Amino acid sequence: MINENEHERDERFMRMALAEAMEAYEAGEIPIGAVVTVNGRVIARGHNLTETLKDVTAHAEMLAITAAAENLGGKYLPDCTLYVTVEPCPMCAGALGWSQIGRIVYGTSDPKRGCFSYYRPDRLPLHPKTNVTSGVLEEECKGIMQDFFKRLRGKN
Amino acid sequence: MINENEHERDERFMRMALAEAMEAYEAGEIPIGAVVTVNGRVIARGHNLTETLKDVTAHAEMLAITAAAENLGGKYLPDCTLYVTVEPCPMCAGALGWSQIGRIVYGTSDPKRGCFSYYRPDRLPLHPKTNVTSGVLEEECKGIMQDFFKRLRGKN
């Protein structure tokens, strides 16, 4: 990409995370997707698989962190960025903290289940050097979630 | 076991979690072990494998939850008890919340990395019906951790 600024690059990677979310949607999973990059290169991607794997730990972020570490051959990810369509939950925030990930970019907030409402303000489990950016492609990331739950309610 | 009361049963299962922790110790992993039971029967066990798997998410509790769900064929664990030698971290507490586990029994507290110091008092991510018991075989669970870190420091 030529002359791509950081915001444009963030949107590009968030679109890939949205494509992952769409795969989850089509599989009947809560549509959340994630991508991990290092130096502008995608090294891992994943989407929520809690229903398919019958495993509450199989969130998009968890699968992406594990895949990124496997790809890099080391468990710490200080030079990596995680793009995820929805604000991580407390479990995923804890995992991201352990990974020492360099940057987290998320699309839409989750006031009910998002990590920022759970932790004490002075004890967020993220590494002190981790940067957080929110609101990238927020409408699209929120829209796919709303569509999913609307469709789900329609079925019941 | 005949005439075994709840405390004795808790100690028996915590000894199994300690045996898992010892396996971690011998593999050079931070020695934390976990066991999941249902109706007094062990359905899953695990120990910390973060170094071996080069995966920060491979905590004893995470592996045990995943194995228990696989064993039961469903992702929720409301009738299960998790025995773990050390107070769960924020990531594991989040996962235990998602699993709706019925009861958590841990050995020794972790003032630095344990979940209870991270969360807002009114927003612990555990399911409201989850019971928590602490201090079962506390000295043994603490002792194996202290031995590990003492040995580690001796090497450096």
HADDOCK unambig.tbl for C-alpha pairs under 7 A between the chains (distance, minus, plus):
assign (segid A and resid 54 and name CA) (segid B and resid 69 and name CA) 6.85 0.50 0.50
assign (segid A and resid 54 and name CA) (segid B and resid 74 and name CA) 5.67 0.50 0.50
assign (segid A and resid 54 and name CA) (segid B and resid 75 and name CA) 4.71 0.50 0.50
assign (segid A and resid 55 and name CA) (segid B and resid 66 and name CA) 5.88 0.50 0.50
assign (segid A and resid 55 and name CA) (segid B and resid 69 and name CA) 6.45 0.50 0.50
assign (segid A and resid 55 and name CA) (segid B and resid 75 and name CA) 5.06 0.50 0.50
assign (segid A and resid 56 and name CA) (segid B and resid 75 and name CA) 5.99 0.50 0.50
assign (segid A and resid 56 and name CA) (segid B and resid 95 and name CA) 6.75 0.50 0.50
assign (segid A and resid 56 and name CA) (segid B and resid 98 and name CA) 5.95 0.50 0.50
assign (segid A and resid 56 and name CA) (segid B and resid 99 and name CA) 6.01 0.50 0.50
assign (segid A and resid 57 and name CA) (segid B and resid 95 and name CA) 6.02 0.50 0.50
assign (segid A and resid 66 and name CA) (segid B and resid 55 and name CA) 5.87 0.50 0.50
assign (segid A and resid 69 and name CA) (segid B and resid 54 and name CA) 6.85 0.50 0.50
assign (segid A and resid 69 and name CA) (segid B and resid 55 and name CA) 6.46 0.50 0.50
assign (segid A and resid 74 and name CA) (segid B and resid 54 and name CA) 5.67 0.50 0.50
assign (segid A and resid 75 and name CA) (segid B and resid 54 and name CA) 4.73 0.50 0.50
assign (segid A and resid 75 and name CA) (segid B and resid 55 and name CA) 5.08 0.50 0.50
assign (segid A and resid 75 and name CA) (segid B and resid 56 and name CA) 6.01 0.50 0.50
assign (segid A and resid 90 and name CA) (segid B and resid 90 and name CA) 6.98 0.50 0.50
assign (segid A and resid 90 and name CA) (segid B and resid 91 and name CA) 6.50 0.50 0.50
assign (segid A and resid 90 and name CA) (segid B and resid 94 and name CA) 5.35 0.50 0.50
assign (segid A and resid 91 and name CA) (segid B and resid 90 and name CA) 6.49 0.50 0.50
assign (segid A and resid 91 and name CA) (segid B and resid 91 and name CA) 4.00 0.50 0.50
assign (segid A and resid 91 and name CA) (segid B and resid 92 and name CA) 6.42 0.50 0.50
assign (segid A and resid 91 and name CA) (segid B and resid 93 and name CA) 6.94 0.50 0.50
assign (segid A and resid 91 and name CA) (segid B and resid 94 and name CA) 4.09 0.50 0.50
assign (segid A and resid 91 and name CA) (segid B and resid 95 and name CA) 5.58 0.50 0.50
assign (segid A and resid 92 and name CA) (segid B and resid 91 and name CA) 6.44 0.50 0.50
assign (segid A and resid 93 and name CA) (segid B and resid 91 and name CA) 6.96 0.50 0.50
assign (segid A and resid 94 and name CA) (segid B and resid 90 and name CA) 5.38 0.50 0.50
assign (segid A and resid 94 and name CA) (segid B and resid 91 and name CA) 4.11 0.50 0.50
assign (segid A and resid 95 and name CA) (segid B and resid 56 and name CA) 6.73 0.50 0.50
assign (segid A and resid 95 and name CA) (segid B and resid 57 and name CA) 6.02 0.50 0.50
assign (segid A and resid 95 and name CA) (segid B and resid 91 and name CA) 5.61 0.50 0.50
assign (segid A and resid 98 and name CA) (segid B and resid 56 and name CA) 5.97 0.50 0.50
assign (segid A and resid 99 and name CA) (segid B and resid 56 and name CA) 6.02 0.50 0.50
assign (segid A and resid 118 and name CA) (segid B and resid 119 and name CA) 5.83 0.50 0.50
assign (segid A and resid 118 and name CA) (segid B and resid 120 and name CA) 5.95 0.50 0.50
assign (segid A and resid 118 and name CA) (segid B and resid 123 and name CA) 5.38 0.50 0.50
assign (segid A and resid 118 and name CA) (segid B and resid 124 and name CA) 6.92 0.50 0.50
assign (segid A and resid 119 and name CA) (segid B and resid 118 and name CA) 5.83 0.50 0.50
assign (segid A and resid 119 and name CA) (segid B and resid 119 and name CA) 4.37 0.50 0.50
assign (segid A and resid 119 and name CA) (segid B and resid 120 and name CA) 5.38 0.50 0.50
assign (segid A and resid 120 and name CA) (segid B and resid 118 and name CA) 5.96 0.50 0.50
assign (segid A and resid 120 and name CA) (segid B and resid 119 and name CA) 5.38 0.50 0.50
assign (segid A and resid 120 and name CA) (segid B and resid 120 and name CA) 4.93 0.50 0.50
assign (segid A and resid 123 and name CA) (segid B and resid 118 and name CA) 5.37 0.50 0.50
assign (segid A and resid 124 and name CA) (segid B and resid 118 and name CA) 6.92 0.50 0.50
